[in-house]
């Protein structure tokens, strides 16, 4: 069960870290100073929110809980399989889910940006799509957020994450990522998988 639960949130590598995961789940997400809320990587926050052990009635009691976790796990495993052939395609497949979850959060615009910056796959997508080097991550967080906003505004005329509630805007961003990713990899043309996703997104 732990393997499936962790895999559902892209945390497969944490399977040996049982005490660490136990702390993440036990402290939950409601308290602003909980372990998961203090972590930069927000996949752990998503994990503990899904289990909801700090709620009056944990989400594990819901009839749909196991099915939802299993579905997420299977989706992630498919993405991993795709990623073995094309890493950018794996990131593109997860973009709608991961960014959509952040857009839906009831938090401030800054909070949504920090969630993006703290999600490693999403951060990679944004850095690639907006033409930023990986060394950019060494800068002060507030400075990083300012640069992200400036670059996004230049490309889309809007500097905030909420713009991706528009499916067309999200598709446009996904295509930009794939194109920039292929260029960065030194390829002169899109892979067949990237072409397929681009065509599907433009329909």
C-alpha positions in Angstrom: 0.0 0.0 0.0 2.8 2.4 0.8 4.4 1.8 -2.6 1.2 2.7 -4.3 0.5 5.7 -2.1 3.9 7.2 -2.6 3.9 6.4 -6.3 0.5 8.2 -6.7 2.3 11.4 -5.8 5.6 10.8 -7.6 7.4 10.0 -4.4 8.5 6.5 -5.3 12.1 7.1 -4.2 10.9 7.7 -0.6 9.7 4.1 -0.1 12.7 3.3 2.3 12.0 6.5 4.3 9.1 5.2 6.4 9.7 7.3 9.5 9.9 10.5 7.3 6.7 9.7 5.6 5.0 8.8 8.9 5.8 12.2 10.2 4.5 13.9 7.0 1.2 12.0 7.3 0.8 12.4 11.1 1.2 16.1 11.1 -1.2 16.6 8.3 -1.8 19.9 6.4 -4.2 22.0 8.5 -1.6 23.6 10.7 0.5 26.2 8.9 3.6 24.9 10.8 3.1 21.3 10.0 6.0 19.3 8.5 4.5 19.2 5.0 3.6 22.9 5.0 7.2 23.8 5.9 8.7 21.6 3.1 9.7 23.2 -0.2 8.6 20.1 -2.2 4.8 20.4 -2.2 4.3 16.8 -3.3 4.5 15.9 0.4 1.7 18.4 1.1 -0.4 16.8 -1.6 0.2 13.4 -0.1 -0.9 14.3 3.4 -3.9 16.3 2.1 -5.0 13.2 0.3 -4.9 11.1 3.4 -6.3 13.8 5.7 -5.3 12.2 9.0 -5.7 15.6 10.7 -9.3 15.9 9.6 -12.3 15.1 11.8 -12.9 12.1 9.5 -9.8 11.0 7.6 -10.1 10.8 3.8 -9.1 7.1 4.1 -12.6 6.5 5.4 -14.1 7.7 2.1 -15.4 4.9 -0.2 -13.5 6.5 -3.2 -10.2 6.8 -1.4 -8.5 3.6 -2.5 -9.8 3.9 -6.1 -8.5 7.5 -6.4 -5.1 6.6 -5.1 -4.8 3.6 -7.4 -5.9 5.7 -10.4 -3.3 8.3 -9.6 -0.6 5.6 -9.2 -1.4 4.0 -12.5 -1.3 7.4 -14.2 2.1 8.2 -12.7 3.5 4.8 -13.7 2.4 5.4 -17.3 4.2 8.8 -17.2 7.3 7.1 -15.8 7.2 4.6 -18.7 6.8 7.4 -21.2 9.6 9.3 -19.5 12.0 6.4 -20.1 11.7 7.3 -23.8 11.2 11.0 -23.6 11.6 13.0 -20.3 9.9 16.1 -21.6 6.8 14.1 -22.6 6.6 12.7 -19.0 6.6 16.3 -17.7 4.0 17.4 -20.3 1.7 14.6 -19.4 1.7 15.6 -15.7 1.4 19.3 -16.3 -2.4 19.5 -16.5 -2.8 17.6 -13.2 -0.1 19.2 -11.2 -0.7 22.8 -12.3 -4.4 22.4 -12.2 -4.2 21.3 -8.6 -2.3 24.5 -7.7 -4.7 26.7 -9.7 -7.6 25.2 -7.7 -6.0 26.0 -4.3 -7.5 28.7 -2.2 -4.3 30.6 -1.6 -2.7 33.9 -2.6 -1.0 34.5 -6.0 2.4 34.4 -4.3 1.4 31.2 -2.6 0.6 29.6 -5.9 3.9 30.7 -7.3 5.7 29.2 -4.3 3.8 25.9 -4.9 5.0 25.9 -8.5 8.6 26.6 -7.5 8.5 23.9 -4.8 7.2 21.2 -7.2 10.3 19.8 -9.0 8.5 18.6 -12.2 6.5 21.8 -12.5 9.6 24.0 -11.9 11.4 22.2 -14.7 8.5 22.8 -17.0 8.4 26.5 -16.2 12.2 27.0 -16.4 12.3 25.3 -19.8 9.2 27.0 -21.2 10.4 30.4 -20.1 14.0 29.9 -21.1 15.6 29.9 -17.7 18.8 27.9 -16.8 18.7 25.3 -14.0 21.3 27.4 -12.1 18.5 30.0 -11.7 17.3 27.9 -8.7 20.3 29.2 -6.7 18.9 32.7 -6.5 16.8 34.2 -3.7 13.3 32.8 -3.8 11.6 36.2 -4.0 14.0 37.2 -6.9 13.2 33.9 -8.7 9.4 34.6 -8.4 9.9 38.1 -9.8 11.8 36.7 -12.8 9.2 33.9 -13.4 6.5 36.5 -13.4 8.3 38.8 -15.8 9.0 36.0 -18.2 5.5 34.6 -18.0 4.0 38.1 -18.6 6.3 38.6 -21.6 5.1 35.3 -23.2 1.4 35.4 -22.3 0.5 38.9 -21.2 -0.3 37.7 -17.6 2.1 37.1 -14.8 -0.1 35.0 -12.5 -0.7 31.2 -12.2 -4.5 31.6 -12.2 -4.5 32.2 -16.0 -4.0 28.5 -16.4 -7.6 27.9 -15.3 -8.2 28.5 -19.1 -7.7 25.1 -20.8 -6.5 26.8 -24.0 -3.9 28.8 -22.1 -2.7 25.7 -20.4 -2.4 23.9 -23.7 -0.5 26.8 -25.2 1.9 26.7 -22.3 2.4 22.9 -22.6 3.2 23.3 -26.3 5.7 26.1 -25.6 7.4 23.8 -23.1 7.6 20.9 -25.6 9.0 23.1 -28.3 11.5 24.9 -26.0 12.5 21.5 -24.6 13.2 20.0 -28.0 15.3 23.1 -29.0 17.2 22.9 -25.7 18.0 19.2 -26.4 19.5 20.2 -29.7 16.9 18.4 -31.8 15.8 19.9 -35.1 12.3 18.5 -35.0 9.7 17.2 -32.6 9.6 13.6 -31.6 6.6 11.6 -32.8 5.1 11.7 -29.2 5.6 15.5 -28.9 4.0 16.0 -32.3 1.0 13.9 -31.2 0.5 15.8 -28.0 0.9 19.2 -29.8 -1.8 18.1 -32.4 -4.1 16.8 -29.7 -3.7 20.1 -27.7 -4.5 22.2 -30.7 -7.8 20.5 -31.6 
